[in-house]
């Protein structure tokens, strides 16, 4: 029985690494490639990449092993080990040796992203799955164990209480990749609605996950679902994101000490360069709260020119009471085309005895 494998998206920058991507590690491949571009872009990997690109795999394995020997216990060594595994899995297939490397990784890198990668791969290897549903159930168990939201809850839109911060920081990007892999499986099965639901979830809850441009996949699937092939009907995007204050409005007098601060972002129709959440800045009285705000992404899937493609709602509820007086909110949003806009506004928290009709209670 063939073991099911999840597909992965792997995007590498730089000319040499782009060549590597095309010739060695194709996107949507069935292989498990988890190497970190920020690490393997180090010149230390250049000789190993050369041997691998020229299909001299034995020499490439020796080079990767030398890197591991010279930098034991570091991210450099872990990524060299992942590159070795990629050869064993894809180019000089030896599943036994690949699994041995994962077992070493599980032992040598506790409490790191590499430990979780190895745990996932070994979990896959230890089971034969008769169908995707069985596979998904096991993978979903690992996601939940590590603090992630159930895939089934996401598909049922039942995850309002989820916060990515409940996942240990070193595991967040790996969990995002697992969701991404599941979404790729739904695409293969032409279950585009389920795929898109997972992509929205990643987009809203893992804004700093930058392995791929999630919006490329969302746009592709919406267009495919609507059978829209001719994209020339869409106007060129020349405008920056639009920022709309929802609450408290500028100059508003607020009675509650923990007012809900809410702002909406949007940037044109489906073909516009959408808001890049990894570039977002959200501050209150000069304090950066970008990582503490809740992000909700709502998509209008009508895919017609002039209709908003994505509306992003940012919400922040202070953890501690704010002081009586004036407070300043600052938001800066940038789209994937590099166009940016910003907005600053103030609101005033008043003492209870100064409260009057027309002031907000709690927001």
N, C-alpha and C positions, 0 to 999 in steps of 0.2 A: 504494500500500500504506500503510495507516495505521500510524503509528509507535506502538508500545506506550508507555504512560506509567504510572509507578508512582503509586499514591495516597498522599496524605500526611495525617497527623493534625495538626491545628492547634488548640490550645486557648488561649484568651486570657482573662485575668482582668480584673475591674473591670466596672462596668456599661456604660460606653461601649464598651469593647473587646468585651464580650459581645455588644452590639448589632452591632458590627462583624463579629464572628464569624458571627452569624446571617444578616446581610444581605449581607456582602461576601465573606468567606472561609470557606465552609462546610467542616466536617470531612469527611474522606473525599472531598474534591474531587480532580479530576484535575490541578489546577493545581499548579505548584511554588511553594509559599509557604514561605520559610525565615526570615522576619523574626523577630527576637528580641523577645519581649514586654517584657523588661526595658529594652530600648532604645526601642521605639516607644511605650511608655507615657509617654514624655517629652512634656510639653505642647507642645513644638516641632512635634509631628506633628498636633496637634488640628485645625488649619485644613485640612490636606491630607485628613485623614480625613473631615471634614465634606463637602468637595467630592466625595470618592469615594462617600460614603454617599448623597449626593443625585444620584449618577450624572453629575456634572459632571466627567467624566474629564479633559478637556483642562486645566481649571484645577487639578485634583489633580496632574496631571503637572508643571505649572509649579511648584506648591508643593514637590513632592518634589525637583525640580531645584534650586530655591532653597536647600533644606536641604543638598543636596549641595555647592552652591557655597559656602555659608557655613561648612561643616564638612568640608573636604576631607581625605581620608585617615583619617577616624575611623569608629568603629562607627555613629555617627549617620548619616553619609553612606552607608555601605554598606547600612544597613537602609532608608534612603530609596530607594536604588537598587533594592533587592529589592521594595519597594512599587510602584515604577514598573514593574518587570518583571511583577508580578502583574496590573497593568492591561493591559499589552500581551498577556499570555497569556490573559486571561479576559474582560475587560470591554470592551476596545477592541482586539480581537485583531489583533496584528501580530507574528507570530513572528520576522520578520527583525529588527525593532527590539529584541525581547526578547533575541535571540541577540547582537546588537551590545552590549547592556548587559552580558551575561555575559562577552563578550570583554574589555570594559573592566575588569570586575571581576577577571578572571583576571590582567590586567596590573597593576592598581593595588593589589591586596591580596595580594602573595606571602606564603606561610607563615602564612596565617590561615584561619579556617573559611570565609570568603567565597571564597577561592581554590578550596577543595575543592568548595564548592557549584557554583561556575562550571564547574569541571572536569567534574563529574558531568553538569550540564545540557548542556554542549557535547558530551560523550561520547554522550549520548542523541540529540542532534540530528544527529550525524554518521553515524548508522546508521539504516537501516530494518530492523526486526526482523520476520521472518516468523512467529515464535512466541515464547512466553514463555521457553522453555528457552534460546533464543539470547540473549534480553535478559538473563536471569539470569546466563548465563555471562560476558557482558561486564561487567555490574555487579559480579559476584563478583571479577573480575580487578582492578577498581579497589579494592574493599574489601581484598583481599590486599596490593595494592601499598602501601596506606596503613597496613599493620600489623594489619589485622583478621583474624579467623578466617574460613576458607572457609565459606560457607553450606552446602555439601555435607558438610563435616565436622560441622557443627552438627546437621544432619538425621540424620547417622549416629552421633551421640553420640561423636564422636572429636575432642575438643578439650580434653582434661584439662590440657594444658600451656599453654593460652591465658591470657594476662594482659592486661587492658585497658590497663595501664600501658605496654605496648609500643607503643601508638598515641600519637602526639604529642598532648599535652593539648588543643590548639586544634582537633584533628580528631575528638576522641572523640564529642562529641554528634552531629556530622554522620554519622559511621559508625553510631551507634545509630539515627539516623533512616533510614539506608539499610536496615538490618536490619528496622526497623519497616515500611518501605514494602514490602519483600519479603513480610513476614508478611501485610500487607493484601492483596497479590495472591493469596496462598494462600487467604485467607478468601473472596475473590471466586470462587475456583475450588472452594470448599467442601472444601478440603483442610485441615480444622481441626487435624489432628494436627501437620502441618508448621508451620502458623501458630503453634500453641501452643508447639512446640519453640523457635521463634525468640523468642517472647515470654519464655519462661523464661530463655533465654540473655541477652536484654537485661536482664531483671530481676536476674539474678545478677551480670552483669559490668559493668553501667553503672548502679550504684545511685544516682548523682547526676544521672542523666538524668531530667529532670522535665517534659518537654514534655507528656506525658500520664500518666495513671494506668494503668500497664501491667496492673495487676490487674483493672481493669474489663474489659479485653478477654479476659483469661484466664478470668475467671468467666463471662462471656457465652458463650464457646465451650464450656466444660465443660457448662454448663447446656443449651446448644443440642444438644450431642452426646448428652446423656442425655435429651433431650426433656422437661426439667423446666421447666414454665411457672409453676406456682404456688409462688412463693418464700415464701409465708406460713407454710410448714411449718417454716421455719428459725427458731430462737430469736433474739431480739435480742442483739446482741453487747454485753456490759457488762463484759467482763474485759480486762485489759491482756495484752500478750504474755507468754508463759511462757519463762523462761530456764533451760536445763538445762546444767550443767557436764559436759562429756564427759572432758576431760583438761587438765592434771593436776587431780585433785580437791582440794578444800579441805584444807589441812594435809598434803598429800602430800609425801614426801621423794623428790626426783628426782636421779638420778645424772648424766644427760646435761646438757651445757651449752647445748644448743639444743633444749629440749623443745617438742614440738608442743602448742600451746594451742588447744583446740577447745571450742566451745560451740554448743548448738542452740537455736533460737528457733521458736516456733509460736504461733498465735493463733486457735484455734477452727476451726470448719468452714467450708465454702465461702462462706457468707454473712457471715462475720465480717469486720470491718475488719482486714485483714492488716498485717503489719509494714511500716512505711515505712522502707526502707533508707536513704533520704536523711537520716533523722534519727538514724541509728544512731551510737553512740559506743562505741569499743573502745580501752582504754588498758592499757598495761603499765608499772607503776611511774610512772604519771602522764604517760607519753608517749603522745600520740594516734597510734594505728596503724591507724585506720579505713581509710585508703586502701591499706594494705599487706596487709590480711587477704584471704584467699580466701573467696569467697561461693559456696555451692552451694545451689540451690533444688530441692527434690524435692516433687512434687505428687502427692497421692493423688486420682485422677480418678474415684473411685467416686461422688462427689457425693451422698452420703447424710448426713442429719443426724447429728451427733455424730462424724463421721469427720474427722480432721485434713485440712484442705485443703492447707496448705503447711508444710513443715518446712525451715527455713533452717539450714545448717551453716556456722559461721564458723571458719576455721582460720588460725592464724598460726604461722610457723616463724621464729624469730629469725635475722636475717642474720649477726649476730656472736654469739660465745659470751656467755652471761649470767654474771654474777659469782656466786660461791658465796654463798649466803645466801638470805634470804626475799624473794620477789617478789609483787607485788600486781597482780591483774587486775581491771579494772572494765568492765562492760558495761551500757549503757542502751539499751533498745529501746522504740520508740513505734509504735503502730498508726495507721492513717489516721483513726481516730476521736479521736486526741489522748490516748488512754490509754497510760500508760508504766509500765515496771517497770525495776528495776536490780538488779544483783548484784555484790558485791565478794567476792573470795576470794584466798587466798594459797597458795603452794607454796614449798618450800624446796629449793634445789640444794645437795647435800652434796658434800664432798670424796670422791674415790675411795676413800680408806682408811676412810671412815666409812660406805661403802655396806653395806647388809645386806639379807637376804632380806625381801621385802615392799616394797622401794623400787622405783621405776620406773627402767628403764635409760635410755631415750631419749624415751619418749612419742612 
